[in-house]
């Protein structure tokens, strides 16, 4: 059984450097889509902002002298329905990009045959 000292260490591959430059070239040629990565970020930031806006509406309605009940209900609706509806909108955009990827795969399969 070979000991650890005699076992050669794996050599670092040159593909990691070329893959990062290849990724950059693909990015510059618009072969790599940026929007699917940003959509997730937009969802999280948008959800936090909707919840904060809902809390502010609830606070404004609760401290109003007259007629603040509508603002409280609107704030509750914003807090719960807002992130849900935002999620649906973000998923629709991601589905479009998923369709784009699948169509590209189908195109590439047609070229290889």
N, C-alpha and C positions, 0 to 999 in steps of 0.2 A: 504494500500500500504506500503510495507516494506521500511524503510529508509536505506540509504547507510551504516550506522554504524552497523545495525543488519544483513546485507547480508554477508554471509561468503565468504571469498576470495577463489578463486580456489587454490587447493594445487598443488605445482609443481609436475609434473609427473616424475616418475623414468625412463620412456621410453626415454626421451631425452638423458640421460647419456648412457643408454644401446644402443640407436640407433647410437650414435657417436662411441662407441666401436665396435658395429656391423659393421658399415661402415669401420672402420679400419681393422677389421678381413676380411671383403669382399675384401678390397684393397689388403691385404697380400695374399689372396688366388686367386688373379687375377680374381675375380668375377666382380669387378668394373673396367671399362676400363679408362685408363688415357689419351689415345691418343685423343679421341673426345674433351676433354677439351683443350688439347695442340694445336690442329689444329686451333682453333679460334685465339689463341695467335700468332701462326706462321703466319697466314694470315695477321693480323694487322701489325706485325713487318716487314714481307716481303713486304707488300704494301708500308710502309713508306720507306724502303730501296730502293725499285724499283723507287719510285718517286724521292728520293734524287739522285740516280744514274742517272736518266734521266735528272735531273736539272744540274748535273755536266757534263754530256755529251753535253748538250745544251750550257753550258758556255764554255766548251773546244772547241766546234765547232765554237762558235761565236767569240772567241778570237784567233782562228787559223789564220795564215797568208794566207795559201792557202788550199783549199779543205776541209773546215770545214762544208760544207752543209750536207754531209752525216752523220756526227756526230750529227748535229742538228736534222735531221729527225729521226735518230736512237734514240736520247734522247726523242723526242716526242713520238715515238712508244713505247719506254720502259715505259714512264710515263702513257700512256693510255692503251696499250694492256697488259702490265706486270701484274698489279693488277687484270685485268679481267681474264687472263689465270691462275694466281695463285688461284683465287677464284674457277675456274672450277676444278682445281686439288684438292683443299681442299674439295670441295663438293663431289668429287668422293670418297675420303677417308671416309667422313662422311656417305655417302650412304652405303659403305661396313659395317660400324659399325651398321647402322640402320637395314640392312639385318640380321646381326648377332643377334641383339636384337629381331627381329620378329621371327627368326627361334627358338630362345630360348623360346619365348611365345608359339609358336606352339607346341614345345616339351613338355612344361609344361601343356598345355591343353590336350595333349594325355595321360599324366600320371594321370591326375585327373579323366579321364573317366573310 
